Amino acid sequence: MMNTIKEKLLTNWHFMRIFRLLVGGGMLVAAFQSKDWMIGAFSAFFLYQAVTDTGCCGAQGCSPARGPKEMSSAVADDAIEYEEIK
């Protein structure tokens, strides 16, 4: 269990994850300076996304399939048929 948490925190750092961390950190500083709890709540949201590597849709919910292994065989093998309606 501990290895998976450690691996999740220390691996797979990409541009959006670093961007969320920077935005969350900047907003946290702004929240403390202005003593505004609403900015602090948004900051917590972005920091949570950065630490857990999730987006608005969950863990990689909005990302496209990365390769043919992730595509289901039903979608990859079936031909799509269209019917014209007049």
Buried (B, 14 or more C-beta within 10 A) or exposed (E): EEEEEEEEEEEEEEEEBEEBBEBBBEBBEBBEEEEBEEBBEBBBBBBEBBBBBBBEEEEEEEEEEEEEEEEEEEEEEEEEEEEEEE
